[in-house]
């Protein structure tokens, strides 16, 4: 079975839904496949207070329902399904859904997002959204004046530790390697070490996040001495990286070493004509709902211009 569409959007977070709103209003009759996690990472987020237009804050899943309803109201054909294979060799782009049906599209907007890397602890997943978070910038505000922990050893972990230090009373930074094995750049390491309320635990691994209905402490183990200790904290931030959901595009679309899709600066254009990328799948720096939505707008406008230039609009 094959179907032909003007604009196919793959993914349904803020980038995908915003692209759908703009594409639908432009008469592009977009078809959007929601993917394995409709609504993206915001569906596992609780309170969102930093998105404009919600002065009282909003729950992440509720916000994504608002986005979806607006995209539907504008005329987007929203479908359940997962893109499992693509063929971008010709002028008409082909995308397979759920390993069976093929869609042919004049333009494709990739907004498949990125997934946070986790420690794979049962307690970490159970308390996700109840003190466990993979985004300090998103959730640090809720733990003002409290003690928090963060795990990671790269530049992002250091940046987030410093960010948290301005909000929390103290930050307990858990680093698996010894001091000379830290991955972060020297300037970021020095910034962390020179911040008075950040305490670093070298050679330490997280054994468990403790708490019944919310984070109450974290248990860590020193790999050199074998000693364990429990640190009372109200939040546990995981900063060991993100994995962009881009694997199915790797044979056609240019990516960096980490798998983030490369776009032409100032646009959403990829190296493949008529294929655009928006949101966290191409953004490893900001990773915010509002920046993802902005890039979704860019992708729809770029796709509209492409269709007009090719006489396909």
C-alpha positions as CSV (number, residue, x, y, z in Angstrom):
1,X,0.0,0.0,0.0
2,X,1.3,3.5,-0.9
3,X,-0.1,7.0,-0.3
4,X,1.1,10.4,-1.6
5,X,1.1,13.5,0.5
6,X,2.5,17.0,0.3
7,X,4.0,17.2,3.8
8,X,4.8,14.3,6.1
9,X,5.7,15.1,9.7
10,X,7.5,12.4,11.7
11,X,7.2,13.0,15.5
12,X,4.8,14.7,17.8
13,X,6.5,16.8,20.4
14,X,6.4,20.6,20.4
15,X,8.4,20.7,17.1
16,X,6.2,18.3,15.2
17,X,2.9,19.8,16.4
18,X,4.0,23.4,15.7
19,X,5.2,22.4,12.3
20,X,1.8,20.8,11.7
21,X,-0.1,24.0,12.8
22,X,1.9,26.1,10.4
23,X,1.8,23.6,7.5
24,X,-1.9,23.1,7.9
25,X,-2.6,26.9,7.9
26,X,-0.5,27.1,4.7
27,X,-2.7,24.6,3.0
28,X,-0.1,21.9,2.8
29,X,-2.5,19.2,4.2
30,X,0.1,17.7,6.5
31,X,0.0,14.2,7.8
32,X,1.7,13.6,11.1
33,X,2.7,10.3,12.6
34,X,3.0,10.5,16.4
35,X,5.7,7.9,16.9
36,X,6.4,5.6,19.8
37,X,5.8,8.4,22.4
38,X,3.0,10.7,21.3
39,X,3.8,14.1,22.8
40,X,7.5,13.4,23.2
41,X,9.5,13.9,26.4
42,X,7.0,16.4,27.8
43,X,4.6,13.6,28.4
44,X,6.9,12.4,31.2
45,X,7.3,15.9,32.6
46,X,5.0,17.1,35.4
47,X,4.8,20.9,35.9
48,X,5.9,23.2,33.1
49,X,6.3,26.8,34.2
50,X,8.6,28.2,31.6
51,X,6.5,28.0,28.4
52,X,5.0,31.4,27.4
53,X,1.2,31.6,27.6
54,X,0.7,29.5,30.7
55,X,1.0,32.0,33.6
56,X,-0.1,29.4,36.2
57,X,2.0,26.6,34.7
58,X,0.7,23.4,33.1
59,X,1.3,19.7,33.3
60,X,3.5,18.5,30.4
61,X,1.0,15.9,29.1
62,X,-1.8,18.4,29.2
63,X,0.2,20.9,27.2
64,X,0.9,18.3,24.5
65,X,-2.8,17.6,24.3
66,X,-3.4,21.4,23.7
67,X,-0.7,21.3,21.0
68,X,-2.3,18.2,19.4
69,X,-5.8,19.7,19.5
70,X,-4.7,22.9,17.9
71,X,-2.9,21.0,15.1
72,X,-6.1,18.9,14.5
73,X,-8.3,22.0,14.5
74,X,-6.1,23.5,11.8
75,X,-6.6,20.4,9.7
76,X,-3.6,18.2,10.4
77,X,-4.2,14.5,9.7
78,X,-2.8,13.0,13.0
79,X,-2.1,9.3,13.0
80,X,-0.7,6.7,15.4
81,X,2.3,4.9,13.9
82,X,6.0,4.7,13.9
83,X,8.3,5.5,11.0
84,X,10.5,2.4,10.6
85,X,12.3,2.9,7.4
86,X,13.0,5.7,4.8
87,X,14.2,6.0,1.3
88,X,15.4,9.5,0.4
89,X,17.1,8.6,-2.9
90,X,14.7,10.3,-5.3
91,X,12.8,13.6,-5.5
92,X,9.8,11.9,-3.9
93,X,10.7,10.9,-0.4
94,X,9.4,7.5,0.9
95,X,8.7,6.6,4.5
96,X,7.6,3.3,5.8
97,X,5.2,3.2,8.8
98,X,5.0,0.3,11.2
99,X,7.2,-1.9,8.8
100,X,4.4,-2.2,6.3
101,X,2.7,0.9,4.6
102,X,4.8,3.3,2.5
103,X,4.0,7.0,2.4
104,X,5.4,9.1,-0.5
105,X,5.9,12.8,0.4
106,X,7.0,15.9,-1.4
107,X,8.4,17.2,1.9
108,X,9.4,15.5,5.1
109,X,9.8,17.2,8.5
110,X,11.8,15.1,10.9
111,X,10.9,15.9,14.5
112,X,11.6,12.6,16.2
113,X,13.3,14.3,19.2
114,X,15.9,12.8,21.5
115,X,15.7,10.5,24.5
116,X,17.5,11.1,27.7
117,X,20.0,8.4,28.7
118,X,19.2,6.9,32.1
119,X,21.0,4.8,34.6
120,X,18.4,2.0,34.3
121,X,17.5,1.9,37.9
122,X,14.0,0.8,38.9
123,X,13.7,3.6,41.4
124,X,14.9,6.2,38.8
125,X,12.1,5.3,36.5
126,X,9.5,4.9,39.3
127,X,10.3,8.4,40.6
128,X,10.7,10.1,37.2
129,X,8.7,13.3,37.5
130,X,8.6,13.0,41.3
131,X,12.1,14.4,41.9
132,X,13.9,12.5,39.2
133,X,14.6,14.6,36.1
134,X,16.9,14.6,33.1
135,X,16.6,18.4,32.7
136,X,17.9,20.7,35.4
137,X,17.0,23.8,33.4
138,X,13.4,22.6,33.2
139,X,12.9,21.4,36.7
140,X,15.6,22.9,39.0
141,X,13.3,25.9,39.8
142,X,11.0,23.5,41.8
143,X,13.8,22.7,44.2
144,X,14.9,26.2,45.3
145,X,16.6,26.2,48.6
146,X,16.8,22.4,48.8
147,X,19.5,19.9,48.5
148,X,19.8,18.1,45.1
149,X,22.0,15.6,43.5
150,X,23.2,15.3,39.9
151,X,25.0,12.5,38.1
152,X,27.4,13.0,35.2
153,X,30.9,14.1,34.2
154,X,30.6,16.0,30.9
155,X,30.2,19.7,30.1
156,X,26.4,19.4,30.2
157,X,26.5,17.9,33.7
158,X,28.9,20.7,34.9
159,X,26.7,23.4,33.3
160,X,23.6,22.0,35.0
161,X,25.4,21.6,38.3
162,X,26.4,25.3,38.2
163,X,22.9,26.2,37.2
164,X,21.4,24.2,40.1
165,X,23.9,25.8,42.5
166,X,22.2,29.1,42.0
167,X,18.8,27.7,43.1
168,X,19.5,24.8,45.5
169,X,21.1,25.1,48.9
170,X,23.7,22.5,47.9
171,X,24.4,20.3,44.9
172,X,25.9,16.8,45.3
173,X,27.6,15.9,42.1
174,X,28.2,12.1,41.6
175,X,31.1,11.3,39.2
176,X,31.9,7.7,38.3
177,X,35.5,8.3,37.4
178,X,38.4,9.7,39.4
179,X,39.2,13.4,39.3
180,X,41.7,13.1,36.4
181,X,39.1,11.1,34.4
182,X,36.4,13.7,34.2
183,X,35.2,14.3,30.6
184,X,34.2,17.9,30.9
185,X,36.5,20.7,29.6
186,X,38.9,22.1,32.1
187,X,37.1,25.5,32.3
188,X,33.9,23.7,33.2
189,X,35.6,21.5,35.7
190,X,37.2,24.5,37.3
191,X,33.9,26.3,37.5
192,X,32.3,23.4,39.3
193,X,35.2,23.0,41.7
194,X,35.2,26.7,42.5
195,X,31.5,26.8,43.3
196,X,31.1,26.7,47.1
197,X,27.9,24.8,47.3
198,X,28.8,22.0,44.9
199,X,30.3,18.9,46.5
200,X,31.8,16.3,44.1
201,X,31.9,12.6,44.9
202,X,34.6,11.0,42.8
203,X,34.8,7.3,42.0
204,X,31.1,7.0,42.9
205,X,28.2,5.2,41.3
206,X,24.5,5.6,42.1
207,X,23.1,2.4,43.6
208,X,19.6,3.6,44.2
209,X,17.3,6.6,44.4
210,X,15.5,6.4,47.7
211,X,11.9,7.5,48.4
212,X,8.4,6.2,48.3
213,X,6.3,8.8,46.5
214,X,9.1,11.4,45.9
215,X,12.9,11.6,46.0
216,X,14.1,11.6,49.6
217,X,17.8,10.5,49.2
218,X,20.3,8.8,46.9
219,X,22.6,5.9,47.9
220,X,26.0,5.9,46.3
221,X,28.9,3.5,46.4
222,X,32.6,4.4,46.2
223,X,34.2,2.0,43.7
224,X,37.6,2.2,45.3
225,X,36.7,1.7,49.0
226,X,33.4,-0.2,48.5
227,X,31.8,2.2,51.1
228,X,28.2,3.2,50.6
229,X,26.5,6.3,51.9
230,X,23.0,7.8,51.7
231,X,22.7,11.5,50.8
232,X,19.4,13.2,51.8
233,X,18.2,15.1,48.7
234,X,14.9,16.4,47.3
235,X,15.8,15.9,43.6
236,X,18.0,13.7,41.5
237,X,19.1,15.0,38.1
238,X,20.6,12.6,35.4
239,X,23.0,14.4,33.1
240,X,24.7,11.6,31.2
241,X,23.6,12.7,27.8
242,X,20.8,12.3,25.3
243,X,20.4,10.0,22.3
244,X,18.8,11.6,19.2
245,X,16.1,9.4,17.7
246,X,17.7,9.6,14.2
247,X,18.9,6.0,13.4
248,X,16.5,5.3,10.5
249,X,17.8,8.4,8.7
250,X,21.5,7.7,8.9
251,X,22.0,6.4,5.4
252,X,20.6,9.6,3.8
253,X,20.8,12.6,6.2
254,X,24.1,14.1,7.4
255,X,24.6,13.9,11.2
256,X,27.3,14.7,13.7
257,X,29.2,12.1,15.6
258,X,26.5,11.9,18.3
259,X,23.7,11.3,15.8
260,X,22.2,14.8,15.8
261,X,20.9,15.8,12.3
262,X,22.9,18.6,10.8
263,X,20.9,21.5,9.4
264,X,22.0,24.4,7.3
265,X,22.7,27.3,9.8
266,X,19.7,29.7,10.0
267,X,17.3,27.1,8.6
268,X,15.8,23.6,9.1
269,X,17.2,22.3,5.8
270,X,19.1,19.1,5.8
271,X,21.5,17.9,3.0
272,X,18.5,16.2,1.3
273,X,16.3,18.5,-0.7
274,X,12.8,18.6,0.7
275,X,13.8,17.0,4.0
276,X,13.8,19.3,7.1
277,X,14.6,18.7,10.7
278,X,13.3,20.4,13.8
279,X,13.4,20.1,17.6
280,X,15.7,18.0,19.7
281,X,16.7,15.6,16.9
282,X,18.9,18.4,15.6
283,X,19.4,20.5,18.8
284,X,21.9,19.3,21.4
285,X,22.4,22.7,22.9
286,X,19.0,24.2,24.1
287,X,16.6,21.2,24.2
288,X,13.6,23.3,25.4
289,X,10.0,23.1,24.5
290,X,9.9,26.7,23.3
291,X,13.0,26.3,21.1
292,X,11.7,23.1,19.7
293,X,8.4,24.8,18.8
294,X,10.3,27.6,17.2
295,X,12.3,25.2,15.0
296,X,9.0,23.4,14.1
297,X,7.7,26.7,12.7
298,X,10.9,27.2,10.7
299,X,10.6,23.7,9.2
300,X,7.0,24.3,8.1
301,X,8.0,27.7,6.5
302,X,11.0,26.1,4.8
303,X,8.9,23.2,3.5
304,X,6.3,25.7,2.2
305,X,8.9,27.7,0.3
306,X,10.4,24.5,-1.1
307,X,7.0,23.3,-2.4
308,X,6.4,26.7,-4.0
309,X,9.8,26.8,-5.6
310,X,9.3,23.3,-7.1
311,X,5.8,24.2,-8.3
312,X,4.3,21.6,-6.0
313,X,2.2,23.8,-3.8
